Amino acid sequence: MSKGTTWYVVADGGKARILTGSSNGMRTLQQFDNSGHGDTDADASGGTSQLKAPKSDPHEQAKGHFAKQVAHRLNEAVRTGAVDEIVLAAPAHVLHDIREALDKAASAKLASSLSKDLTNTPEHELASHFA
């Protein structure tokens, strides 16, 4: 395990990027979206039963499911020792959903969070948002 590894996670309801800081600014390690593109794991078993599912907007349900996928990725990274600290930026509702889905160990690694959508912000501009 590399001590001092910080992941900066930038997400919205459909896209996410995991970045690290470097001497030249931010560098993307992984990116994925809710359509299954990128290097994310698809977990069809994580859905809600259609028989018992509450009536709601399918688009909002997809955002909530994607937030759980992001949290799952962070939980796994903490469990395997790939990350020591997490900084999270997402719109308020997505930020809430991700934080709710983090397990206890990953929650303890959450250094800070920023309620802001930075998913379309270029890498070279991100460092100033996290300063």
Contacts in CASP RR format, 6 or more apart in sequence:
PFRMAT RR
TARGET T0000
AUTHOR 0000-0000-0000
METHOD contacts of the structure
MODEL  1
MSKGTTWYVVADGGKARILTGSSNGMRTLQQFDNSGHGDTDADASGGTSQ
LKAPKSDPHEQAKGHFAKQVAHRLNEAVRTGAVDEIVLAAPAHVLHDIRE
ALDKAASAKLASSLSKDLTNTPEHELASHFA
1 81 0 8 1.000
1 82 0 8 1.000
1 84 0 8 1.000
2 84 0 8 1.000
3 84 0 8 1.000
4 84 0 8 1.000
4 85 0 8 1.000
5 20 0 8 1.000
5 82 0 8 1.000
5 83 0 8 1.000
5 84 0 8 1.000
5 85 0 8 1.000
6 20 0 8 1.000
6 21 0 8 1.000
6 83 0 8 1.000
6 84 0 8 1.000
6 85 0 8 1.000
6 86 0 8 1.000
6 87 0 8 1.000
6 111 0 8 1.000
7 18 0 8 1.000
7 19 0 8 1.000
7 20 0 8 1.000
7 29 0 8 1.000
7 74 0 8 1.000
7 77 0 8 1.000
7 83 0 8 1.000
7 85 0 8 1.000
7 86 0 8 1.000
7 87 0 8 1.000
8 18 0 8 1.000
8 19 0 8 1.000
8 20 0 8 1.000
8 21 0 8 1.000
8 26 0 8 1.000
8 87 0 8 1.000
8 89 0 8 1.000
8 126 0 8 1.000
8 130 0 8 1.000
9 16 0 8 1.000
9 17 0 8 1.000
9 18 0 8 1.000
9 19 0 8 1.000
9 70 0 8 1.000
9 74 0 8 1.000
9 86 0 8 1.000
9 87 0 8 1.000
9 88 0 8 1.000
9 89 0 8 1.000
9 90 0 8 1.000
9 98 0 8 1.000
10 16 0 8 1.000
10 17 0 8 1.000
10 19 0 8 1.000
10 89 0 8 1.000
10 90 0 8 1.000
10 118 0 8 1.000
10 119 0 8 1.000
10 121 0 8 1.000
10 126 0 8 1.000
11 17 0 8 1.000
11 67 0 8 1.000
11 70 0 8 1.000
11 88 0 8 1.000
11 89 0 8 1.000
11 90 0 8 1.000
11 94 0 8 1.000
11 98 0 8 1.000
11 119 0 8 1.000
12 90 0 8 1.000
12 91 0 8 1.000
12 94 0 8 1.000
12 117 0 8 1.000
12 119 0 8 1.000
13 34 0 8 1.000
13 62 0 8 1.000
13 63 0 8 1.000
13 64 0 8 1.000
13 66 0 8 1.000
13 67 0 8 1.000
13 90 0 8 1.000
13 91 0 8 1.000
13 94 0 8 1.000
14 33 0 8 1.000
14 34 0 8 1.000
14 62 0 8 1.000
14 63 0 8 1.000
14 66 0 8 1.000
15 31 0 8 1.000
15 32 0 8 1.000
15 33 0 8 1.000
15 34 0 8 1.000
15 119 0 8 1.000
16 31 0 8 1.000
16 32 0 8 1.000
16 33 0 8 1.000
16 66 0 8 1.000
16 70 0 8 1.000
16 73 0 8 1.000
16 119 0 8 1.000
17 28 0 8 1.000
17 30 0 8 1.000
17 31 0 8 1.000
17 119 0 8 1.000
18 28 0 8 1.000
18 29 0 8 1.000
18 30 0 8 1.000
18 31 0 8 1.000
18 73 0 8 1.000
19 26 0 8 1.000
19 27 0 8 1.000
19 28 0 8 1.000
19 29 0 8 1.000
19 123 0 8 1.000
19 126 0 8 1.000
20 26 0 8 1.000
20 27 0 8 1.000
20 29 0 8 1.000
21 27 0 8 1.000
21 127 0 8 1.000
25 123 0 8 1.000
25 124 0 8 1.000
25 126 0 8 1.000
25 127 0 8 1.000
26 123 0 8 1.000
26 124 0 8 1.000
26 126 0 8 1.000
26 127 0 8 1.000
26 130 0 8 1.000
27 123 0 8 1.000
28 123 0 8 1.000
30 38 0 8 1.000
30 39 0 8 1.000
30 73 0 8 1.000
31 38 0 8 1.000
31 39 0 8 1.000
32 38 0 8 1.000
32 39 0 8 1.000
32 40 0 8 1.000
32 69 0 8 1.000
32 73 0 8 1.000
33 40 0 8 1.000
33 66 0 8 1.000
34 62 0 8 1.000
34 63 0 8 1.000
34 65 0 8 1.000
34 66 0 8 1.000
34 69 0 8 1.000
36 42 0 8 1.000
40 69 0 8 1.000
40 73 0 8 1.000
41 69 0 8 1.000
41 72 0 8 1.000
41 73 0 8 1.000
43 69 0 8 1.000
43 72 0 8 1.000
46 65 0 8 1.000
46 68 0 8 1.000
47 65 0 8 1.000
48 61 0 8 1.000
53 61 0 8 1.000
63 93 0 8 1.000
63 94 0 8 1.000
63 97 0 8 1.000
64 94 0 8 1.000
64 97 0 8 1.000
67 90 0 8 1.000
67 94 0 8 1.000
67 97 0 8 1.000
67 98 0 8 1.000
67 101 0 8 1.000
68 97 0 8 1.000
68 98 0 8 1.000
68 101 0 8 1.000
70 98 0 8 1.000
70 101 0 8 1.000
71 97 0 8 1.000
71 98 0 8 1.000
71 99 0 8 1.000
71 100 0 8 1.000
71 101 0 8 1.000
71 102 0 8 1.000
71 106 0 8 1.000
72 101 0 8 1.000
74 83 0 8 1.000
74 86 0 8 1.000
74 98 0 8 1.000
74 102 0 8 1.000
74 106 0 8 1.000
75 101 0 8 1.000
75 102 0 8 1.000
75 103 0 8 1.000
75 105 0 8 1.000
75 106 0 8 1.000
77 83 0 8 1.000
77 106 0 8 1.000
78 86 0 8 1.000
78 103 0 8 1.000
78 105 0 8 1.000
78 106 0 8 1.000
78 109 0 8 1.000
79 105 0 8 1.000
83 109 0 8 1.000
84 109 0 8 1.000
85 109 0 8 1.000
85 111 0 8 1.000
86 106 0 8 1.000
86 109 0 8 1.000
86 110 0 8 1.000
86 111 0 8 1.000
87 110 0 8 1.000
87 111 0 8 1.000
87 112 0 8 1.000
87 113 0 8 1.000
87 114 0 8 1.000
87 130 0 8 1.000
88 95 0 8 1.000
88 98 0 8 1.000
88 99 0 8 1.000
88 110 0 8 1.000
88 112 0 8 1.000
88 113 0 8 1.000
88 114 0 8 1.000
89 95 0 8 1.000
89 113 0 8 1.000
89 114 0 8 1.000
89 115 0 8 1.000
89 116 0 8 1.000
89 117 0 8 1.000
89 118 0 8 1.000
89 129 0 8 1.000
89 130 0 8 1.000
90 98 0 8 1.000
90 113 0 8 1.000
90 114 0 8 1.000
90 115 0 8 1.000
90 116 0 8 1.000
90 117 0 8 1.000
91 115 0 8 1.000
91 116 0 8 1.000
91 117 0 8 1.000
92 115 0 8 1.000
95 113 0 8 1.000
95 115 0 8 1.000
99 107 0 8 1.000
99 110 0 8 1.000
99 113 0 8 1.000
102 110 0 8 1.000
114 129 0 8 1.000
114 130 0 8 1.000
116 129 0 8 1.000
118 126 0 8 1.000
118 129 0 8 1.000
121 129 0 8 1.000
END
